[in-house]
């Protein structure tokens, strides 16, 4: 599977889903990140992050084998979007029943 470990799509790309020949479109409005999800002990499904008393999260994006298009402003916006998504997930996982509770 091409994005089994995650990745970034920088141009409109079709993908199959649902096993019945359904097609979806990703990357049509700009760069999109594909993040592998993991089910936690509580049964919640989300992005895995590890941390201790003070939460440190590292996000590594392997874009090898893909073409890169864009500019610094787009890259900055993409980075901010990922940072916001991660922060929201950390807050969620710190709640009762979450992985970091």
URPE-V268304 format. One record per pair of residues at least 6 apart in sequence whose ideal C-beta (glycine too) atoms are under 8 Angstrom apart, sorted by the first residue. I is the first residue (numbers start at 0). J is the second residue. If there is no record, write none. Layout:
# URPE-V268304
I&J  I&J
This chain:
# URPE-V268304
2&33  3&35  4&35  4&61  5&32  5&33  5&34  5&35  5&60  5&61  6&32  6&33  6&60  6&61  6&62  6&65  7&30  7&31  7&32  7&33  7&60  7&62  7&65  8&25  8&26  8&30  8&31  8&33  9&26  9&29  9&30  9&65  9&66  9&67  9&68  9&69  10&26  10&66  10&68  11&24  11&25  11&26  11&27  12&24  12&25  12&26  13&22  13&23  13&24  14&22  14&23  14&24  14&25  15&21  15&22  15&23  16&22  16&23  25&31  25&33  29&73  29&77  30&69  30&73  30&77  32&60  32&77  32&81  34&46  35&46  35&47  36&44  36&45  36&46  37&44  37&45  37&46  37&47  38&44  39&45  39&47  39&92  39&97  39&98  40&98  41&96  41&97  41&98  43&92  43&96  43&97  43&98  45&88  45&91  45&92  45&98  46&84  46&85  46&88  47&98  48&54  48&56  48&85  48&88  48&89  48&92  48&99  49&56  50&56  50&89  50&99  54&89  54&99  56&85  56&89  58&81  58&85  69&77  89&99  91&97  92&98  92&99  92&100  93&99  93&100  94&100
